[in-house]
Amino acid sequence: MADFRDERVLIIIPAWNEEETLGDVLDEVAAELPSVDVVVVDDGSTDRTSEVARAKGVRVLQLPINLGVGGAMRAGYKFAARNRYTYTVQLDADGQHPPKEVPTILDALVSTGADVMIGARFAGAGDYQTRGPRRWSMTVLSVILSRVTRAELTDTTSGFKACGPRAISLFSTTYPAEYLGDTVEALVIAARGGLTVDQTGVSMRPRAGGRPSHSPVKAAVFLVRALLALGIALTRPGIPTEERPA
């Protein structure tokens, strides 16, 4: 069986004003994954995000303006494609994604032959909990996107995911920058591009900085906006066969 440890792996960390948490995340990556390359995509931060990353000896791609996670990740995928990395893993800068789970996702990607492997919070691993309207919203999206991707998915809004060569090639030119594009629309693009999407259970943590809201009103807004993003993604034309990654 192939082993990701024999290939070039790049961890992409999109970061916007994450000076509070980024240093600890990078220290943990260095301790858990000393042989893996890391790039921080500074998404137009106004704080010391870039300085923190450079002080840890990590390469930084500095965007002049804030493009959102999708725009930052497209820059990361372009970097990975140009530098011929075999695999990438998206890791958030806020501490939610434990670096020790990166091998779990990559092992699943390689062993199943999938192109995109989602690290799922609600797939039998860990004790991460989301309740109420927000969880219902996530369930609705998972049901719809499971049909689109022809895979059994339970956590389609997870940003903790690994990509293989075909996905890196596709996402380096098509990764969406719109709201929820980095999760919802990216999965639609992957499916329409002929890629295989799957998931594996991982443990996650509450974010180490900031105050995410879980109010019913914001959960309802999240669902409406997510469904709009999904509807737009589904009505866009697919990628012509000759443009799909080999």
C-alpha positions as CSV (number, residue, x, y, z in Angstrom):
1,M,0.0,0.0,0.0
2,A,1.2,3.5,-0.8
3,D,2.2,5.7,2.1
4,F,1.8,9.5,2.2
5,R,5.1,9.6,4.2
6,D,6.9,8.8,0.9
7,E,5.5,11.8,-0.8
8,R,5.7,15.6,-0.6
9,V,3.0,16.9,1.7
10,L,2.0,20.5,2.3
11,I,-0.1,21.9,5.1
12,I,-1.9,25.0,4.0
13,I,-3.0,27.3,6.9
14,P,-5.3,30.2,5.8
15,A,-5.1,32.9,8.4
16,W,-6.8,36.2,8.9
17,N,-5.9,38.2,12.1
18,E,-4.9,35.0,13.9
19,E,-1.8,36.2,15.8
20,E,-3.3,35.1,19.1
21,T,-3.5,31.4,18.1
22,L,-1.2,30.9,15.1
23,G,2.0,30.5,17.0
24,D,0.7,27.6,19.2
25,V,-0.7,25.9,16.1
26,L,2.6,26.1,14.3
27,D,4.5,24.8,17.3
28,E,2.1,21.8,17.5
29,V,2.5,21.1,13.8
30,A,6.3,21.2,14.2
31,A,6.1,18.8,17.1
32,E,3.6,16.3,15.5
33,L,4.7,16.6,11.8
34,P,8.4,17.6,11.7
35,S,8.9,16.3,8.1
36,V,5.9,18.1,6.5
37,D,6.1,21.4,4.8
38,V,3.8,24.3,5.9
39,V,2.7,27.5,4.2
40,V,0.6,30.2,5.9
41,V,-1.6,32.2,3.6
42,D,-2.0,35.6,5.3
43,D,-5.4,36.7,4.1
44,G,-4.9,40.5,4.3
45,S,-4.4,40.5,8.1
46,T,-4.1,43.8,9.9
47,D,-2.3,42.3,12.9
48,R,1.0,40.4,13.3
49,T,-0.1,37.1,11.7
50,S,2.7,37.2,9.1
51,E,5.3,38.1,11.6
52,V,4.3,35.3,13.9
53,A,4.5,32.8,11.1
54,R,7.9,34.0,9.9
55,A,9.3,34.0,13.4
56,K,8.5,30.3,13.5
57,G,10.4,29.8,10.2
58,V,7.3,29.1,8.1
59,R,6.8,30.3,4.5
60,V,4.1,33.0,4.2
61,L,2.0,33.9,1.2
62,Q,0.8,37.4,2.0
63,L,-2.4,38.5,0.2
64,P,-2.8,42.3,-0.1
65,I,-6.5,42.3,0.8
66,N,-8.9,39.9,2.6
67,L,-10.3,37.4,0.1
68,G,-11.9,35.0,2.6
69,V,-10.9,31.4,3.2
70,G,-11.7,30.3,-0.3
71,G,-9.4,32.9,-1.9
72,A,-6.7,32.1,0.6
73,M,-7.0,28.4,-0.1
74,R,-6.9,28.9,-3.9
75,A,-3.5,30.7,-3.4
76,G,-2.4,27.8,-1.3
77,Y,-3.4,25.2,-3.9
78,K,-1.6,27.3,-6.7
79,F,1.5,27.2,-4.6
80,A,1.1,23.4,-4.1
81,A,0.6,22.8,-7.8
82,R,3.5,24.9,-8.9
83,N,5.8,23.2,-6.4
84,R,4.6,19.7,-7.2
85,Y,3.3,18.6,-3.9
86,T,1.5,15.3,-4.0
87,Y,-0.9,15.9,-1.0
88,T,-2.2,19.0,0.8
89,V,-4.0,19.3,4.1
90,Q,-6.0,22.4,5.1
91,L,-5.5,23.3,8.7
92,D,-7.2,26.2,10.4
93,A,-5.2,28.8,12.3
94,D,-7.6,29.0,15.2
95,G,-6.6,25.7,16.9
96,Q,-9.7,23.6,16.0
97,H,-7.9,21.1,13.9
98,P,-5.4,19.0,15.9
99,P,-2.3,18.4,13.8
100,K,-2.1,14.9,15.3
101,E,-5.1,14.0,13.2
102,V,-3.4,14.9,9.9
103,P,-2.0,11.4,9.4
104,T,-5.5,10.0,10.0
105,I,-6.9,12.0,7.1
106,L,-4.0,11.3,4.8
107,D,-4.0,7.6,5.5
108,A,-7.7,7.5,4.7
109,L,-7.1,9.5,1.5
110,V,-4.3,7.1,0.3
111,S,-5.9,3.9,1.4
112,T,-9.3,4.6,-0.2
113,G,-7.9,6.2,-3.4
114,A,-10.1,9.3,-2.9
115,D,-9.2,12.7,-4.3
116,V,-10.7,14.7,-1.4
117,M,-10.9,13.3,2.2
118,I,-12.9,15.3,4.7
119,G,-12.0,15.1,8.4
120,A,-15.5,14.8,9.8
121,R,-16.5,15.8,13.3
122,F,-19.6,13.6,13.4
123,A,-18.3,10.3,12.1
124,G,-17.6,8.3,15.3
125,A,-14.4,10.0,16.5
126,G,-14.0,12.5,19.3
127,D,-16.7,14.2,21.3
128,Y,-17.2,17.5,19.4
129,Q,-20.8,18.6,19.8
130,T,-23.0,21.0,17.8
131,R,-26.6,21.2,18.8
132,G,-29.8,22.9,17.9
133,P,-30.5,24.9,14.7
134,R,-26.9,25.0,13.6
135,R,-26.6,21.2,13.7
136,W,-29.9,20.8,11.9
137,S,-28.5,23.1,9.2
138,M,-25.4,21.0,8.8
139,T,-27.5,17.9,8.6
140,V,-29.6,19.3,5.8
141,L,-26.4,20.3,3.8
142,S,-24.9,16.8,4.4
143,V,-27.9,15.1,3.1
144,I,-27.9,17.1,-0.1
145,L,-24.2,17.0,-0.7
146,S,-24.1,13.3,-0.1
147,R,-26.3,12.9,-3.1
148,V,-24.3,15.3,-5.2
149,T,-21.0,13.6,-4.3
150,R,-22.4,10.0,-4.2
151,A,-20.7,9.6,-0.8
152,E,-22.1,9.2,2.7
153,L,-21.0,12.5,4.3
154,T,-21.9,13.8,7.7
155,D,-19.8,17.0,8.0
156,T,-19.8,18.9,4.8
157,T,-18.9,22.2,6.4
158,S,-15.6,20.9,7.8
159,G,-12.5,22.7,6.5
160,F,-10.2,20.0,7.8
161,K,-9.5,18.1,4.6
162,A,-6.8,16.5,2.5
163,C,-6.4,16.6,-1.2
164,G,-4.6,14.4,-3.7
165,P,-2.9,15.4,-7.0
166,R,-6.1,15.6,-9.1
167,A,-7.8,17.8,-6.5
168,I,-4.8,20.1,-6.1
169,S,-4.7,20.6,-9.9
170,L,-8.5,21.3,-10.1
171,F,-8.6,23.5,-7.0
172,S,-5.6,25.6,-8.0
173,T,-7.7,27.1,-10.8
174,T,-11.3,26.7,-9.7
175,Y,-11.5,26.9,-5.9
176,P,-14.4,29.2,-5.1
177,A,-13.9,32.4,-3.0
178,E,-17.5,33.1,-2.3
179,Y,-19.2,32.6,1.1
180,L,-19.0,28.9,2.1
181,G,-17.3,28.2,-1.2
182,D,-14.4,26.6,0.6
183,T,-16.7,23.9,1.9
184,V,-20.1,23.6,0.2
185,E,-19.2,24.7,-3.4
186,A,-15.8,23.1,-3.3
187,L,-17.5,19.7,-2.9
188,V,-19.8,20.4,-5.8
189,I,-16.9,21.4,-8.0
190,A,-15.0,18.3,-7.0
191,A,-17.9,16.0,-7.8
192,R,-18.6,17.7,-11.1
193,G,-14.9,17.5,-11.9
194,G,-15.0,13.7,-11.7
195,L,-13.2,13.6,-8.3
196,T,-14.0,11.1,-5.5
197,V,-15.0,12.7,-2.2
198,D,-15.0,10.7,1.1
199,Q,-14.7,11.3,4.8
200,T,-13.1,9.9,7.9
201,G,-13.8,10.5,11.5
202,V,-11.5,12.8,13.5
203,S,-11.5,14.6,16.8
204,M,-11.7,18.4,16.8
205,R,-11.5,21.1,19.5
206,P,-13.2,24.4,20.2
207,R,-11.4,27.3,18.6
208,A,-8.7,28.6,20.8
209,G,-9.5,32.3,20.1
210,G,-12.5,34.4,19.2
211,R,-16.1,33.9,20.1
212,P,-18.1,31.9,17.5
213,S,-21.9,32.4,17.8
214,H,-24.4,29.6,18.0
215,S,-27.6,31.6,18.4
216,P,-30.7,30.3,16.6
217,V,-31.0,33.4,14.5
218,K,-27.4,33.1,13.2
219,A,-27.9,29.4,12.6
220,A,-31.0,30.2,10.5
221,V,-29.0,32.8,8.6
222,F,-26.2,30.3,8.1
223,L,-28.6,27.7,6.6
224,V,-30.3,30.2,4.2
225,R,-26.9,31.5,3.0
226,A,-25.5,27.9,2.7
227,L,-28.5,26.8,0.7
228,L,-28.2,29.8,-1.6
229,A,-24.5,29.0,-2.1
230,L,-25.4,25.4,-2.8
231,G,-28.1,26.4,-5.3
232,I,-25.7,28.7,-7.1
233,A,-23.0,26.0,-7.2
234,L,-25.4,23.5,-8.6
235,T,-26.6,25.8,-11.4
236,R,-23.1,26.7,-12.6
237,P,-21.9,24.7,-15.7
238,G,-19.7,21.8,-15.0
239,I,-16.0,21.6,-16.0
240,P,-15.5,20.4,-19.6
241,T,-14.1,16.9,-19.7
242,E,-10.9,18.1,-21.5
243,E,-10.2,20.6,-18.6
244,R,-10.6,18.0,-15.8
245,P,-7.5,16.8,-14.0
246,A,-6.0,13.6,-15.3
